[in-house]
Amino acid sequence: MQGLRALVRHPEFRLGFREMAQVAPGIAAWGLMTGVAMVKSGMGTFEAFLMALTVFAGSAQLAAIPLMLGGAPIWVILATAFCVNLRFVVFSAHMRNYLMHLPLSKRLLCGYLTGDLTYVLFIKRHPEPQTDAAGRFGQVAYLLGNGSINWFSWTFHCVLGVVLANFIPASWGLGFAGILALVGMTCSLASTPMRWISGGVAAMAGVAAFALPLKLNILVAIAAAVALALMLERSPWAGALAGKAGR
């Protein structure tokens, strides 16, 4: 408890909270429309509430709902959610050196609270893991401040969408605000030619493989971008593409 109080009082916790608060309206709109979509698609109110409160994964929710309602086998639903969320394997591998000093329970909490925008903002604020105790503590404080408001924005408004489903038409398209927030944060991270190239390849691969089942186009996009980046890192142009020329 004492450690939690120290984290909440840390300046990095407040900074993470403020920075996520700037994009939280987009997450809130996306969560609201996800709650509406669950009810509008025919899911029972109790099941919609349960999913809103326990599943912190918007894209996986939207992918799983039609499969659940269509009576798809459980393994198909789980495989779809797994494929949609495979990007978090990449996130966790990148964040390993930031969090491995924590006990398992705290690593699980940090992992649970890490969403797309949480990861983006965290890496933008802390591009390298700290090695001293004070620096590590500050990084964890930022991550929890960032992730807590992200979780609240999503979960609260997803539940609100379930409650107000009969009053909010899906045609409003509020969920697009969440997509715009993700696009904006992605562009802010594209600070080197290699990142622009990797992002462009991921986008093209995702569109080209859109017809694949189980949202596997997401996996194809990630694999294509990672493979290309690894090849470029070994090329003669690696320094220039990584923005290190002239340093």
LINSUL-V142566 format. One line per field, one symbol per residue. ss: DSSP state (H for helix, E for strand, L for the rest). phi: phi as a letter, one per 30 degrees, with the letter a starting at -180 (. if undefined). burial: + if it has 9 or more other ideal C-beta (glycine too) atoms within 8 Angstrom, else -. A space follows every 50 residues. Layout:
ss: ???
phi: ???
burial: ???
This chain:
ss: LHHHHHHHHLHHHHHHHHHHHHHHHHHHHHHHHHHHHHHHLLLLHHHHHH HHHHLLLHHHHHHHHHHHHLLLLHHHHHHHHHHHLLHHHHHHHHHHHHHL LLLHHHHHHHHHHLLHHHHHHHHHHLLLLLLLHHHHHHHHHHHHHHHHHH HHHHHHHHHHHHHLLLLLLHHHLLLHHHHHHHHHHHHHHLLLHHHHHHHH HHHHHHHHLLLLHHHHHHHHHHHHHHHHHHHHHLLLLHHHHLLLLLL
phi: .dddddddddedddddddddddceeddddddedddddddddjdddddddd dddcccadddddddedddddidedddddddddddcdddddeddddeddbd dddeddddddddddcededddddddbdbddccdddddddddddddddddd ddeddddddddddcedccddddidddddddddddddddddcbeddddddd ddddddddcedddhhddddddddddddddddddcddceddddicdic
burial: -----+++-+-++++++-++--++-++++++++++++++-+-+---+++- ++----+++++++++-+++------++-+++-+++++--+++--+--++- -+---++-++--+++-+++++++-++---+----++++++++++++++++ +-++++++++++-++--+-+---++-++++++-+++-+++-++++++++- +++-++--+--+--++++++++++++-++--++----+-++++----
